[in-house]
């Protein structure tokens, strides 16, 4: 069938139904972002031991003493970055802002992990029987 034949065969109700379904599908992307849980906190570990737990809803700058010296971490608008670190290549600083995942300054032994649940809430990877 040619496009003109298809258009002639569709009714006004068919076109309205199609446009409604497309609009619902597109709006689903916007609502999914609103419904997904926001990150709750960032945990800072030094040499594998917890040093700080920073709420992501509040802006903060924290200086952490690692193996090589002081690493400066900034929290702003639910994002985290390493501002300065004594490591030689500064890869952790170049990484920039993150809103999920992990930042690590390996030479200094500082790791920043963003957690999506409140402290004390259980996080499950999977349930099996």
C-alpha positions in Angstrom: 0.0 0.0 0.0 1.1 3.5 -0.7 1.2 6.2 1.9 -1.7 8.0 0.3 -3.9 4.9 0.4 -3.1 4.4 4.0 -4.0 8.0 4.9 -7.2 7.7 3.0 -8.1 4.4 4.8 -7.6 5.9 8.3 -10.4 7.7 10.1 -10.2 10.8 12.2 -10.6 8.6 15.3 -7.6 6.5 14.2 -5.4 9.6 13.9 -6.6 10.9 17.3 -5.8 7.5 18.9 -2.4 7.5 17.4 -1.5 11.0 18.5 -2.8 10.2 22.0 -0.6 7.1 22.3 2.4 9.0 21.0 1.8 11.8 23.6 1.4 9.3 26.4 4.7 7.6 25.4 6.6 10.8 25.3 5.2 12.1 28.6 6.3 8.8 30.2 9.9 9.8 29.9 9.3 13.0 31.9 7.3 11.3 34.6 9.9 8.5 35.0 12.6 11.0 35.9 10.3 12.6 38.6 9.3 9.2 40.1 12.8 7.8 40.3 14.4 8.0 43.8 16.8 10.9 44.3 20.2 10.2 45.7 20.2 10.6 49.4 23.8 10.8 50.6 27.4 10.4 49.7 29.7 8.3 51.8 33.4 9.2 52.0 35.8 6.4 52.9 39.5 6.8 53.7 41.6 3.7 53.5 38.4 1.6 53.4 37.0 3.1 56.6 34.0 5.4 56.6 35.0 9.0 57.3 31.9 11.0 56.5 28.3 10.6 55.3 27.2 13.8 53.5 23.5 14.5 52.7 23.1 15.5 49.1 20.3 17.9 49.9 22.7 20.3 51.5 25.7 22.1 50.0 29.0 21.3 51.8 32.8 21.3 51.3 34.8 18.7 53.3 38.5 18.3 53.6 39.6 14.7 54.2 43.1 13.6 55.3 44.3 10.7 53.2 47.6 8.8 52.7 49.2 11.6 50.6 47.6 14.6 52.1 44.2 16.5 52.1 41.5 15.8 49.5 38.8 18.4 49.2 35.2 17.2 48.4 32.3 19.4 47.4 28.6 18.6 47.5 26.2 20.9 45.6 22.7 20.5 44.2 22.7 16.6 44.6 26.0 16.2 42.9 29.5 15.5 44.3 33.0 16.3 43.0 36.6 16.2 44.2 37.8 19.8 44.1 41.5 19.2 44.9 43.7 16.3 45.8 47.5 15.8 46.3 47.7 12.9 43.8 50.1 13.4 40.9 47.8 13.1 37.8 44.6 14.6 39.4 42.3 12.1 37.5 39.8 12.3 40.4 39.6 16.1 40.0 39.3 15.8 36.2 36.3 13.4 36.6 34.1 16.4 37.6 30.6 16.3 39.0 28.8 13.0 39.5 25.2 12.4 40.6 25.5 8.6 40.9 28.3 6.1 41.2 31.7 6.5 42.7 34.7 8.9 42.7 38.1 7.6 43.8 41.5 9.1 44.5 43.5 5.9 44.5 46.9 7.3 45.5 45.3 9.1 48.4 43.0 6.3 49.4 39.8 8.4 49.3 36.6 7.0 47.8 33.3 8.8 47.5 30.2 6.7 46.9 26.7 8.0 46.3 23.9 6.0 48.0 20.3 6.2 46.9 18.7 5.2 50.2 18.6 6.6 53.7 21.2 5.2 56.2 19.8 2.1 57.8 17.5 1.2 54.9 18.2 -2.2 53.5 19.5 -2.3 49.9 18.7 -5.5 48.1 20.5 -6.7 45.0 18.2 -9.6 44.4 15.8 -12.0 46.1 15.8 -15.7 45.3 13.9 -18.7 46.7 
